[in-house]
């Protein structure tokens, strides 16, 4: 795919509630060989988000047909789906009836060095905090100003930033989920107060269970635990797995058997 962006929808109303209030959801798919990856995982999360926000679930078969059509011939890329509650005039009250709007856009695949996977990345701790709101925790809603502010705290010196909530608990990266490797196994933040339940995070949790690898989830992981972990890695459905080489001056060894096993046997980005 070239540097062009292809879209299934060229227009959105200025009255759309997604534009006015962030009233909607989105999904971001890796595209491999002209097809979106982990489609079912993304659709299950989209359905959960629709249920939580009380947005009618779109026809999933129609969505897949549109996605496959847009991706055909693209080989590799990134597909983004935006689903909003649709237009509704001024004011917070939702319109009746609700007529959701959706659109896909296909983007070039990001060109990350192989060393990000093999040698690890440099990360920082973000100053911007995530607000706690259990009603929105886990879903991929359109309100992402906290991530925008956090990502703009640095330029190219780091590849990812670690975000805490307003109670100083570790939550996630600006665009990813975080896993710690400790003597007990895997540890990842429990996303009951804020954060996004990533599809790769879910796959890794399922993989660990199948392999009999201890994997704990806790909502009160503190920064000192991150600094004392044996290894760290970030994950999402586009980057896969990025080990952390350095965080705020702390250096981590990526000669870790569990990371090697993840790269060797763990969840892969594949076209469904």
LINCORGI-V81695 format. One record per residue. N is the residue number from 1. RES is the residue in one small letter. SS is DSSP state (hx for helix, st for strand, lp for the rest). NEAR is the number of other C-alpha atoms within 10 Angstrom. Layout:
# LINCORGI-V81695
n=(N & N)
res=(RES & RES)
ss=(SS & SS)
near=(NEAR & NEAR)
This chain:
# LINCORGI-V81695
n=(1 & 2 & 3 & 4 & 5 & 6 & 7 & 8 & 9 & 10 & 11 & 12 & 13 & 14 & 15 & 16 & 17 & 18 & 19 & 20 & 21 & 22 & 23 & 24 & 25 & 26 & 27 & 28 & 29 & 30 & 31 & 32 & 33 & 34 & 35 & 36 & 37 & 38 & 39 & 40 & 41 & 42 & 43 & 44 & 45 & 46 & 47 & 48 & 49 & 50 & 51 & 52 & 53 & 54 & 55 & 56 & 57 & 58 & 59 & 60 & 61 & 62 & 63 & 64 & 65 & 66 & 67 & 68 & 69 & 70 & 71 & 72 & 73 & 74 & 75 & 76 & 77 & 78 & 79 & 80 & 81 & 82 & 83 & 84 & 85 & 86 & 87 & 88 & 89 & 90 & 91 & 92 & 93 & 94 & 95 & 96 & 97 & 98 & 99 & 100 & 101 & 102 & 103 & 104 & 105 & 106 & 107 & 108 & 109 & 110 & 111 & 112 & 113 & 114 & 115 & 116 & 117 & 118 & 119 & 120 & 121 & 122 & 123 & 124 & 125 & 126 & 127 & 128 & 129 & 130 & 131 & 132 & 133 & 134 & 135 & 136 & 137 & 138 & 139 & 140 & 141 & 142 & 143 & 144 & 145 & 146 & 147 & 148 & 149 & 150 & 151 & 152 & 153 & 154 & 155 & 156 & 157 & 158 & 159 & 160 & 161 & 162 & 163 & 164 & 165 & 166 & 167 & 168 & 169 & 170 & 171 & 172 & 173 & 174 & 175 & 176 & 177 & 178 & 179 & 180 & 181 & 182 & 183 & 184 & 185 & 186 & 187 & 188 & 189 & 190 & 191 & 192 & 193 & 194 & 195 & 196 & 197 & 198 & 199 & 200 & 201 & 202 & 203 & 204 & 205 & 206 & 207 & 208 & 209 & 210 & 211 & 212 & 213 & 214 & 215 & 216 & 217 & 218 & 219 & 220 & 221 & 222 & 223 & 224 & 225 & 226 & 227 & 228 & 229 & 230 & 231 & 232 & 233 & 234 & 235 & 236 & 237 & 238 & 239 & 240 & 241 & 242 & 243 & 244 & 245 & 246 & 247 & 248 & 249 & 250 & 251 & 252 & 253 & 254 & 255 & 256 & 257 & 258 & 259 & 260 & 261 & 262 & 263 & 264 & 265 & 266 & 267 & 268 & 269 & 270 & 271 & 272)
res=(x & x & x & x & x & x & x & x & x & x & x & x & x & x & x & x & x & x & x & x & x & x & x & x & x & x & x & x & x & x & x & x & x & x & x & x & x & x & x & x & x & x & x & x & x & x & x & x & x & x & x & x & x & x & x & x & x & x & x & x & x & x & x & x & x & x & x & x & x & x & x & x & x & x & x & x & x & x & x & x & x & x & x & x & x & x & x & x & x & x & x & x & x & x & x & x & x & x & x & x & x & x & x & x & x & x & x & x & x & x & x & x & x & x & x & x & x & x & x & x & x & x & x & x & x & x & x & x & x & x & x & x & x & x & x & x & x & x & x & x & x & x & x & x & x & x & x & x & x & x & x & x & x & x & x & x & x & x & x & x & x & x & x & x & x & x & x & x & x & x & x & x & x & x & x & x & x & x & x & x & x & x & x & x & x & x & x & x & x & x & x & x & x & x & x & x & x & x & x & x & x & x & x & x & x & x & x & x & x & x & x & x & x & x & x & x & x & x & x & x & x & x & x & x & x & x & x & x & x & x & x & x & x & x & x & x & x & x & x & x & x & x & x & x & x & x & x & x & x & x & x & x & x & x & x & x & x & x & x & x & x & x & x & x & x & x & x & x & x & x & x & x)
ss=(lp & lp & lp & lp & lp & st & st & lp & lp & lp & lp & lp & lp & lp & lp & st & hx & hx & hx & hx & hx & lp & lp & st & st & st & st & st & st & st & st & st & lp & lp & st & st & st & lp & hx & hx & hx & hx & hx & hx & hx & hx & hx & hx & hx & hx & hx & hx & hx & lp & lp & lp & lp & lp & lp & hx & hx & hx & hx & hx & hx & hx & hx & hx & hx & hx & hx & lp & lp & lp & lp & lp & st & st & st & st & st & st & st & st & lp & lp & st & lp & lp & lp & lp & lp & lp & lp & lp & lp & lp & lp & lp & lp & st & st & st & st & st & st & st & lp & lp & lp & lp & lp & lp & lp & hx & hx & hx & hx & lp & lp & st & st & st & st & st & lp & lp & lp & lp & st & lp & lp & lp & lp & lp & lp & lp & st & lp & lp & st & lp & lp & lp & hx & hx & hx & hx & hx & hx & hx & lp & lp & lp & lp & lp & lp & lp & lp & st & st & st & st & st & st & lp & lp & lp & lp & st & st & st & st & lp & lp & lp & st & st & st & st & st & st & lp & lp & st & st & st & st & st & lp & lp & lp & lp & lp & lp & st & lp & lp & hx & hx & hx & hx & hx & hx & hx & hx & hx & hx & hx & hx & hx & lp & lp & lp & st & st & st & st & lp & lp & lp & lp & hx & hx & hx & hx & hx & hx & lp & lp & st & st & st & st & st & st & lp & lp & lp & st & st & st & st & st & st & st & st & lp & lp & st & st & lp & lp & lp & lp & lp & hx & hx & hx & hx & hx & hx & hx & hx & hx & lp & lp & lp & lp & lp & st & lp)
near=(15 & 10 & 9 & 9 & 13 & 16 & 17 & 15 & 11 & 9 & 8 & 14 & 13 & 11 & 14 & 21 & 24 & 25 & 16 & 16 & 14 & 16 & 20 & 26 & 24 & 20 & 22 & 20 & 24 & 26 & 29 & 19 & 15 & 20 & 26 & 28 & 23 & 20 & 18 & 13 & 15 & 20 & 17 & 12 & 21 & 23 & 18 & 16 & 22 & 21 & 12 & 13 & 17 & 12 & 21 & 14 & 15 & 16 & 8 & 13 & 9 & 9 & 16 & 16 & 10 & 14 & 25 & 15 & 13 & 20 & 25 & 13 & 12 & 20 & 15 & 21 & 24 & 22 & 27 & 17 & 19 & 17 & 23 & 26 & 24 & 23 & 21 & 19 & 14 & 12 & 10 & 11 & 8 & 16 & 15 & 7 & 7 & 15 & 14 & 18 & 19 & 19 & 19 & 23 & 19 & 25 & 22 & 18 & 19 & 11 & 6 & 10 & 8 & 10 & 11 & 17 & 18 & 17 & 14 & 22 & 19 & 20 & 21 & 19 & 17 & 20 & 13 & 19 & 20 & 24 & 15 & 16 & 12 & 12 & 12 & 18 & 20 & 20 & 24 & 21 & 23 & 18 & 15 & 12 & 11 & 14 & 18 & 13 & 15 & 21 & 20 & 11 & 13 & 14 & 8 & 6 & 9 & 13 & 17 & 24 & 25 & 25 & 29 & 24 & 18 & 12 & 12 & 14 & 18 & 28 & 29 & 27 & 25 & 19 & 20 & 27 & 26 & 25 & 24 & 25 & 20 & 16 & 8 & 10 & 14 & 21 & 21 & 22 & 21 & 20 & 21 & 18 & 17 & 22 & 29 & 21 & 20 & 23 & 23 & 25 & 23 & 15 & 17 & 21 & 21 & 16 & 17 & 18 & 12 & 9 & 11 & 9 & 15 & 12 & 20 & 15 & 14 & 15 & 15 & 14 & 19 & 16 & 14 & 8 & 12 & 20 & 18 & 13 & 16 & 17 & 24 & 27 & 20 & 26 & 22 & 23 & 25 & 20 & 17 & 17 & 28 & 26 & 26 & 26 & 21 & 19 & 20 & 10 & 11 & 13 & 14 & 19 & 14 & 20 & 11 & 14 & 9 & 16 & 20 & 13 & 10 & 15 & 16 & 10 & 11 & 17 & 20 & 17 & 18 & 15 & 15 & 12)
